[in-house]
Amino acid sequence: MTRTLVQPTGPAHTRIYAYGAARGEIAVPNEDLIGPIDSSDEWIRQRTGIVTRMRAVPETDAIDLATDAAREAIERSGVDPSQVDAVIVATISNPKQTPSVSAIVADRVGANPAAAYDVNAACAGFAYGIAQADALIRAGAAHYAVVIGTEKLSDIVDPTDRSISFLLGDGAGAAVVGPSDTPGIGPTVWGSDGSKADAVGMNHTLNEFRDGAAPWPTLRQEGPTVFRWAVWEMVKVARQALEEAGVEASDLAAFVPHQANMRIVDEFAKQLKLPESVVIARDIETTGNTSAASIPLATHRLLEEHPELSGGLALQIGFGAGLVFGAQVVVLP
């Protein structure tokens, strides 16, 4: 007799219940960074739109930031921490290669013994995490999931690097995802182009540092290459995400792109022909580029400043190192 395996199924739909946020403790103005890169406050503002960026004190790491953001998201969601059975953390700045940030955070917030794993998809990491949480819950592999983007990029920045050092900040954003009676998370459009991996990423390996062959690895980028790719190629991805969700730009209440550069954000909005009614996230002005944390941090701030956006549609799109990208339309909690 051949037995038939039990294969679980879950709810038809999911949604985001709540967001949480944690930013670095110190506001760092442009004036504090211009010396090592021989620049000016005006130059940084014109090129990036950044006035200040938030950075964490030495005693705070990406795990601490993730824990604070997750706690707020869970508290706001109304879900008991013991019901969270999946914790997904997107980060490129885990202070240790192992154990995962997610396992530590799951324990700290009271979600033991939740499944926990980290995702390294750079600035697209949060969008990847939302896609996976949605799929896990609809497949019956989880009931509630916490998705976190967390970074302490100040640990991996060279203050003399004119290509990226003045862009980066520290922080974490989190979202609780669970079952829904109606669709709350649209199809994810995601992918990568590893052939251009050298455009943005770490400049050395840990092995080279260990062997004394290179200094501490830091982030760097080919700015013009990344700018062109982000503006022209990612607009296509954003349009595809709208199409696959069955909505148009005019249906959106908010647009939350990765907070890479204000010029990219503004060009995005122009290319998508967003109506004036769409609120555009510009959190980069005072938070900086926080990689995997930027989308949830920017969304958290939008909802704090514009509570009327609750229940509306938001297009979020992440893109970054390894030329990895991910986009989806979500219903705001």
C-alpha positions as CSV (number, residue, x, y, z in Angstrom):
1,M,0.0,0.0,0.0
2,T,1.4,3.4,-1.0
3,R,0.6,6.2,1.4
4,T,-0.2,9.6,0.2
5,L,1.8,12.4,1.7
6,V,0.1,15.2,3.6
7,Q,0.9,18.5,1.8
8,P,-0.2,21.6,3.7
9,T,-2.0,24.5,2.3
10,G,-2.7,27.9,3.8
11,P,-4.9,30.9,3.4
12,A,-5.6,32.3,0.0
13,H,-4.4,35.8,0.8
14,T,-2.0,37.6,3.1
15,R,-1.4,41.2,4.2
16,I,1.0,43.4,6.2
17,Y,-0.4,44.0,9.7
18,A,2.0,46.6,11.0
19,Y,5.4,48.2,10.6
20,G,8.1,48.9,13.2
21,A,11.3,51.0,13.0
22,A,14.6,51.8,14.7
23,R,17.1,54.3,13.6
24,G,20.7,54.9,14.7
25,E,21.0,57.2,17.7
26,I,23.1,59.9,16.1
27,A,22.1,62.4,13.4
28,V,25.3,63.0,11.3
29,P,25.1,66.1,9.1
30,N,27.0,66.5,5.9
31,E,29.5,68.9,7.5
32,D,30.8,66.0,9.6
33,L,31.7,64.0,6.5
34,I,33.0,66.4,3.9
35,G,36.6,66.7,5.1
36,P,37.8,63.2,4.2
37,I,36.2,63.3,0.8
38,D,37.2,66.9,0.0
39,S,33.6,67.9,-0.6
40,S,30.9,70.3,0.6
41,D,27.4,70.2,2.1
42,E,26.0,71.7,-1.2
43,W,27.7,69.0,-3.3
44,I,26.2,66.2,-1.2
45,R,22.7,67.8,-1.2
46,Q,22.7,68.4,-4.9
47,R,23.9,64.8,-5.8
48,T,21.9,62.9,-3.2
49,G,19.3,65.0,-1.4
50,I,20.7,64.0,1.9
51,V,20.9,66.6,4.7
52,T,21.7,64.2,7.6
53,R,21.9,60.5,8.0
54,M,21.3,58.4,11.2
55,R,24.1,56.3,12.5
56,A,24.4,54.0,15.5
57,V,26.7,54.3,18.4
58,P,29.5,51.7,18.6
59,E,27.7,49.6,21.2
60,T,24.6,49.2,18.9
61,D,24.7,46.6,16.1
62,A,22.4,45.4,13.4
63,I,20.9,42.8,15.7
64,D,19.9,45.4,18.3
65,L,18.3,47.6,15.6
66,A,16.4,44.6,14.2
67,T,15.1,43.6,17.7
68,D,13.7,47.1,18.4
69,A,12.0,47.3,15.0
70,A,10.5,43.8,15.3
71,R,9.2,44.5,18.8
72,E,7.4,47.6,17.6
73,A,5.9,45.9,14.6
74,I,4.7,42.9,16.7
75,E,3.2,45.1,19.3
76,R,1.4,47.2,16.7
77,S,0.1,44.2,14.9
78,G,-1.8,42.7,17.8
79,V,-0.2,39.3,17.1
80,D,1.1,37.5,20.2
81,P,4.9,36.9,19.7
82,S,4.3,33.2,20.4
83,Q,2.2,33.0,17.2
84,V,5.1,34.2,15.0
85,D,6.5,31.1,13.5
86,A,8.8,32.6,10.8
87,V,11.4,35.4,11.2
88,I,13.1,36.6,8.0
89,V,15.9,39.1,8.3
90,A,17.4,40.9,5.3
91,T,20.9,42.3,6.0
92,I,24.4,42.7,4.6
93,S,25.8,43.8,8.0
94,N,25.5,40.9,10.4
95,P,28.4,41.5,12.8
96,K,29.0,37.7,12.6
97,Q,28.7,35.4,9.6
98,T,26.9,33.0,11.9
99,P,24.6,32.6,13.8
100,S,21.9,34.4,11.9
101,V,20.5,37.7,13.0
102,S,17.0,36.2,12.6
103,A,17.5,33.4,15.2
104,I,18.8,35.9,17.8
105,V,15.9,38.3,17.1
106,A,13.3,35.5,17.2
107,D,14.5,34.6,20.7
108,R,14.7,38.2,21.9
109,V,11.1,39.0,20.8
110,G,9.6,35.9,22.3
111,A,9.0,34.0,19.0
112,N,11.0,30.8,19.9
113,P,11.0,28.3,18.2
114,A,10.1,30.1,15.0
115,A,11.9,29.2,11.8
116,A,14.5,31.9,11.3
117,Y,16.9,32.7,8.5
118,D,18.8,35.7,7.0
119,V,18.5,36.9,3.4
120,N,21.4,38.6,1.7
121,A,19.8,40.5,-1.2
122,A,21.3,44.0,-0.3
123,C,18.8,46.8,-0.9
124,A,16.2,44.5,-2.4
125,G,16.3,42.3,0.7
126,F,13.1,43.5,2.3
127,A,11.1,43.0,-0.9
128,Y,12.5,39.5,-1.1
129,G,11.5,38.9,2.5
130,I,8.0,40.0,2.0
131,A,7.7,37.7,-1.1
132,Q,8.9,34.8,1.0
133,A,6.6,35.5,3.9
134,D,3.6,35.8,1.6
135,A,4.5,32.5,0.0
136,L,5.2,30.6,3.2
137,I,1.9,31.6,4.8
138,R,-0.2,30.8,1.7
139,A,1.6,27.5,1.4
140,G,0.7,26.6,5.0
141,A,4.4,26.6,6.1
142,A,3.9,29.5,8.5
143,H,1.0,31.4,10.2
144,Y,2.5,34.7,10.9
145,A,5.9,36.0,9.9
146,V,8.1,39.0,10.8
147,V,10.2,40.4,8.0
148,I,13.0,42.7,9.0
149,G,15.5,44.8,7.1
150,T,18.4,45.8,9.3
151,E,21.8,47.5,8.6
152,K,24.7,49.1,10.4
153,L,26.5,50.3,7.3
154,S,28.7,52.6,9.3
155,D,30.7,49.5,10.2
156,I,31.5,48.8,6.5
157,V,32.1,52.3,5.1
158,D,35.4,54.0,4.2
159,P,35.0,57.7,5.2
160,T,37.4,58.7,2.4
161,D,35.5,57.0,-0.4
162,R,33.7,59.6,-2.5
163,S,31.6,57.0,-4.2
164,I,29.3,56.0,-1.3
165,S,30.5,56.9,2.2
166,F,28.3,60.0,2.5
167,L,25.2,58.1,1.5
168,L,25.0,55.4,4.2
169,G,23.1,55.3,7.4
170,D,22.1,52.8,10.1
171,G,18.6,51.5,11.0
172,A,16.1,48.7,10.9
173,G,12.5,48.4,9.7
174,A,10.1,45.5,10.3
175,A,6.7,44.2,9.1
176,V,4.4,41.6,10.5
177,V,2.7,39.5,7.7
178,G,-0.3,37.2,8.3
179,P,-3.4,35.8,6.7
180,S,-6.0,38.0,5.1
181,D,-9.6,37.7,3.8
182,T,-8.6,39.8,0.8
183,P,-5.4,40.2,-1.3
184,G,-2.9,42.4,0.5
185,I,0.4,41.6,-1.2
186,G,0.7,41.6,-5.0
187,P,2.9,39.4,-7.1
188,T,6.6,40.0,-6.7
189,V,8.7,40.9,-9.7
190,W,12.3,40.0,-8.8
191,G,15.6,39.0,-10.3
192,S,19.3,39.9,-10.6
193,D,22.1,40.6,-13.0
194,G,25.2,39.2,-11.5
195,S,27.2,40.0,-14.6
196,K,27.4,43.5,-13.3
197,A,28.2,42.5,-9.7
198,D,31.3,44.7,-9.7
199,A,29.2,47.9,-10.0
200,V,28.4,48.0,-6.3
201,G,29.6,45.8,-3.4
202,M,32.5,45.0,-1.1
203,N,35.9,46.0,-2.3
204,H,37.8,43.1,-0.6
205,T,37.1,39.7,0.9
206,L,37.5,38.8,4.6
207,N,40.1,36.2,3.6
208,E,42.2,39.0,2.0
209,F,41.8,41.0,5.2
210,R,42.7,38.0,7.4
211,D,45.9,37.4,5.4
212,G,47.0,41.0,5.5
213,A,46.6,41.4,1.7
214,A,43.9,44.1,2.0
215,P,42.4,46.5,4.5
216,W,39.0,46.0,6.2
217,P,36.4,45.4,3.4
218,T,34.1,48.3,2.8
219,L,31.3,49.2,0.4
220,R,32.0,51.0,-2.8
221,Q,30.2,51.6,-6.1
222,E,30.5,52.9,-9.6
223,G,28.0,55.7,-9.2
224,P,27.1,56.5,-12.9
225,T,26.6,52.8,-13.7
226,V,24.3,52.2,-10.7
227,F,22.4,55.4,-11.4
228,R,21.7,54.5,-15.0
229,W,20.7,51.0,-14.1
230,A,18.4,52.1,-11.3
231,V,16.6,54.8,-13.3
232,W,16.1,53.0,-16.6
233,E,16.0,49.3,-15.8
234,M,14.2,49.5,-12.5
235,V,11.4,51.7,-13.9
236,K,10.6,48.7,-16.2
237,V,10.4,46.4,-13.1
238,A,8.1,48.9,-11.3
239,R,5.8,49.0,-14.3
240,Q,5.7,45.2,-14.4
241,A,4.9,45.0,-10.7
242,L,1.9,47.3,-11.3
243,E,0.7,45.3,-14.3
244,E,1.0,42.0,-12.5
245,A,-0.9,43.4,-9.5
246,G,-3.7,44.5,-11.9
247,V,-3.4,48.2,-10.9
248,E,-2.2,51.4,-12.5
249,A,0.0,54.2,-11.2
250,S,-3.1,56.3,-10.6
251,D,-4.5,53.7,-8.2
252,L,-1.5,54.1,-5.8
253,A,-1.6,56.0,-2.6
254,A,2.1,55.8,-2.1
255,F,5.4,55.1,-3.8
256,V,8.2,53.7,-1.7
257,P,11.4,53.1,-3.7
258,H,14.6,52.1,-2.1
259,Q,16.1,55.2,-0.6
260,A,19.3,55.2,-2.7
261,N,19.5,58.7,-3.9
262,M,16.9,61.5,-4.1
263,R,17.7,62.1,-7.8
264,I,16.8,58.5,-8.5
265,V,13.6,58.7,-6.5
266,D,12.5,61.9,-8.3
267,E,13.4,60.4,-11.7
268,F,11.5,57.3,-10.9
269,A,8.4,59.3,-10.1
270,K,8.7,61.2,-13.4
271,Q,9.2,58.1,-15.5
272,L,6.2,56.3,-13.9
273,K,4.1,59.4,-14.5
274,L,2.8,59.3,-10.9
275,P,-0.1,61.7,-10.3
276,E,0.3,64.4,-7.6
277,S,-2.0,62.5,-5.3
278,V,0.6,59.8,-4.8
279,V,2.8,60.4,-1.7
280,I,6.4,59.6,-2.5
281,A,8.8,58.4,0.3
282,R,11.8,60.6,0.7
283,D,13.1,59.3,3.9
284,I,16.7,59.5,2.6
285,E,16.9,63.2,3.4
286,T,17.3,62.6,7.1
287,T,18.0,58.9,7.4
288,G,20.4,58.2,4.6
289,N,20.6,55.0,2.5
290,T,20.1,52.1,4.8
291,S,20.1,49.3,2.2
292,A,17.7,46.5,3.2
293,A,16.2,48.7,5.9
294,S,15.2,51.6,3.7
295,I,11.8,50.5,2.4
296,P,10.3,49.6,5.8
297,L,11.8,52.6,7.4
298,A,10.4,54.9,4.7
299,T,7.0,53.2,4.9
300,H,6.9,53.5,8.7
301,R,7.6,57.3,8.4
302,L,5.0,57.8,5.7
303,L,2.4,56.1,7.8
304,E,3.4,58.2,10.8
305,E,3.2,61.4,8.8
306,H,0.2,60.4,6.6
307,P,-2.1,58.1,8.6
308,E,-4.7,58.7,5.9
309,L,-2.7,56.4,3.7
310,S,-3.8,53.4,5.7
311,G,-5.7,50.9,3.5
312,G,-4.2,52.4,0.3
313,L,-1.9,50.8,-2.2
314,A,1.8,51.3,-2.1
315,L,4.4,50.3,-4.7
316,Q,7.7,49.3,-3.1
317,I,10.8,48.5,-5.1
318,G,14.3,47.6,-3.8
319,F,17.5,47.4,-5.9
320,G,21.2,47.1,-5.0
321,A,24.4,45.2,-4.8
322,G,24.8,42.3,-7.2
323,L,22.2,44.3,-9.2
324,V,19.5,42.4,-7.3
325,F,15.9,43.8,-7.5
326,G,12.4,43.1,-6.1
327,A,9.1,45.0,-6.4
328,Q,5.5,44.4,-5.3
329,V,2.3,46.3,-4.6
330,V,1.0,46.1,-1.0
331,V,-2.0,47.3,0.9
332,L,-0.8,49.6,3.7
333,P,-1.9,48.6,7.2
